[in-house]
Amino acid sequence: MSRISDGRGADPTADSARDPDPVRDRETDGDPLLAVRDLRTVFRTERETIHAVDGVSFDIYEGETVGLVGESGSGKSVTARSILGLVDEPGSIDGGSIRFRGDDLTDGLWREHRGDISIVFQDPSGSLNPVYTVGNQIREALKIHQGLRGSAARERAVELLEAVGIPDAPRRVSEYPHQLSGGMQQRAVIAVALACDPDLLVCDEPTTALDVTIQAQILDLLADLQREEGLAILFITHDMGVIEEATDRVNVIYAGEVVERAPTAELFDAPAHPYTRALLESIPGRSGPGERLPTIEGEVPTPTEPATHCRFAPRCPHAAPDCERVHPEPVAVGSASADHTAACLLHDDEFDIEAGAAYGGGDAPDAAGADDAGGRE
Amino acid sequence: MAHEERTSGSTVLPTGAPGAVWVALGVGLFALEAGAFANFVVGFLADVLATLSAPGVGALAAVERAAASVPTLLSRETIPNAGYWNGRRWVDTFLGLRPGVAWALRVALVYAYAFAVAGWAVLGYRLYRREYRTAAWTPRDDVVDRFRSHGWGVFGLVVVFMFVVMAVFAPALGPTTVDKNMRNSYSNEISYWNAETEQVDTTLVGDANLASQSSGDTDRVLPGQYDDFGRYHPFGTLPTGRDLFTFLAVGSRISLVIGVLSVGLSASIATSLALAAAYYKGRADLGMVLLSDAIMAMPQLLLLIMLTTVLDDTWIDGVYSGGFVLALIFAGTGWTYMWRSVRGPALQVSERQWIDAAKSFGQKPSVVMRRHILPYITGYLLVYGSMTLGGAIIAIAGLSFLGLGVAPPTPEWGRAVNLGQDYVTTGSWHVSLIPGILITLVVTGFNALGDGVRDAIDPQSDSASGAAAGRGGGA
């Protein structure tokens, strides 16, 4: 499983000695609710094998919100679908483990934990079946997970609709999805998800298809529900603004790999990975008035080969020759917090790459980025 | 259009409780035919028990007699057409009418009754739509409206409806019965006016048939004619002297039952396999593609001939005069085409997110298929089912024409064509021509109905150009 083809300096044993568990347990909380370790989901077609999720690891503890952020095509949604066991052919989970309350779901234990993990998809109009009423679809989940039928199920469905903030719930419960607005539909989808009485809610871009004011309402709703029900939430999005508002900890994912992980505040204050910095810079409103909004040139590569180099290197302003040869492992960065890691050779002591030099020669000179990079080393 | 319905509907049922009036109308209509219905149910049960050779046949016979004694308005007994001329007037016919007139009256009443029932059903639907349904509009309303403005489809519906009525009321429609005229013709006597001796004589039906054959230019009884025994033949006689209309009416039952059975079976096979293929995809789907390809590669006709020969004289061949075996063979070879047609839509629906949502909260695969995929392919099933039914009717007729399929004494349309084929160029042209026209008409009707349903279900063919385009597409 050696991910380093080039023997120079960094052999796997040295790596593991330095960082025995890629995700550090937090000191206080004990066992995580969901622990994903080295998850690999591949899609095998006749032409190529796509490593959509390539060694992703992260933890979610009870009652917290963890963000998974990255560009389109970086493997966020496949990660979510892998956690729920919804990967269809030609895709399959090729390695790693997904432990929920200690049970490894990849051993085929999804059936046992159905309802403990619920998912809210991006497009609310797509996740509701248009031929059944909203109440009917909530009752479907209620029947499976809470054994409720008849009028008891109907009452509970109305309660759930009220809980997700749908006004006039007793009437809405017998309406069809097309009779609801987009925001109301997403609330109804969340109600269906809650009907399973989950411990973990996976939100796969739940606000992307909604307009901005509705986005804020849905985020507030999720925060309220989390407070009331003690839900853990895995929040998947490409929107850094949503991440900042909604999450406690963040994993930045790029081409199927987690490149940086940090508590949300620290990530925004002191991003360590060049990709994270570029993402933060490209948030509208962060650059000064009259400046061009910085963008990341190029697109996320489709990982068809096992990683033998830094996949971000072709787009990285700091890329050095070593980046093309060595696959970076997550290393601890930052002084204050123990659970801030970045998979970048800039932060790896065994490699001597000068960030400043690259910035000087690069075409995107940025003072703030240089500051941060300097501060971390 | 909606407004027009509203006003016309309210004039039809101006009372405060339209539902109650509608139910009362329904009960009244049912009461007219309650005897026939009871007869049918009991007779059907007796047939099933006899086939399974289960006990209780004797007890059912008593019930059968009781059911037969329930009066029925539209029966042969209430409006009899079989009688004889006694020199001055017609005896034993309804109100002393001529047999042809009495028969025509009965047929007209049967069809009037059938259309009344259909109208009652339509009225009920409109009433439900206007008074009892909470939603003011559902997508299905548009489907119904599009179908109504689809002339070709409505033509198909009317043809199919009349065919079904013919099959359902076959015993009441024929001027005589299969039992009296064909099966046991030498056990039944009829009275007739002997023109030579100028008196009423009696003879056996079988002998009368021999003297009423249509087998050439001179020996013939053409459609709408009386034979020498005062019997009316709406479609003329067969070369054996039997009544062609009775033969065809009962034959329509066979065609319909075998057709519906085979299409129903192949639709259920096709649906379950398409749902499984769409849900499991991958290898399961590939396996089914291979299986259906293998079945499609077999020459259907040769397979049919082989199986009818192999199964000859087995118990299964005896069920419904061999019709059951035919239905099984048609279903076994015909599901592949329907499976191909619904697999695509099913696969498409299976990609929708609500399927994933249902899987994510642990819904059982069978329920996901039934609840979340099936509703989206029923439209396709309806269209293909209707069109396949026409094909099945042709196939059954074709097999009977070749002397395969339904066993000979049982009337079947294809065999009527076969029986008359030697006389097509003679004066007895009607023997082949009439069943041929009927087969064509019915099959066209089923295809037209399928076209209409397809255009009605597809919202892209909206009513603006719906009628004209539909007719063009259908023709």
Interface residues (C-beta under 8 A of the other chain):
Chain A: R81 L84 L86 D88 E89 P90 R111 R114 G115 I117 S118 I119 F121 D123 G126 S127 L128 N129 V131 Y132 E140 A141 I144 H145 S174 V189 V192 A193 A195 C196
Chain B: T134 K281 G282 R283 R352 Q353 W354 D356 A357 A358 K359 S360 F361 G362 Q363 R371 H372 P375 Y376
